[in-house]
């Protein structure tokens, strides 16, 4: 399955800070390769992003982007933050059912 255009793998703090300033609802998935629950949530978030081109999904590998993980006080993963215009509008930790994630998206669009 091809990646949707609205899914961005974050490789730097500058790239992240620019992306979250968007007026578009931006979902940020803080994850790691070794994290079992992350491997469950990641395909679900990719599916949602693929079906909702009006949002953008940023994926942040906490092992590669330790400074960002520290800045957002990420102690447990997966940690998901929703941004709009540079402000955090919602967040959750762990795996959440698709319908609950979609409700959060709708409430914050």
Secondary structure, DSSP 8 states (H G I E B T S, - for coil): ----TTEEE--SHHHHHHHHT-SS-EEEEEE-TT-HHHHHHHHHHHHHHHH-TTSEEEEEETTT-HHHHHHTT--SSSEEEEEETTEEEEEEES---HHHHHHHHHHH-
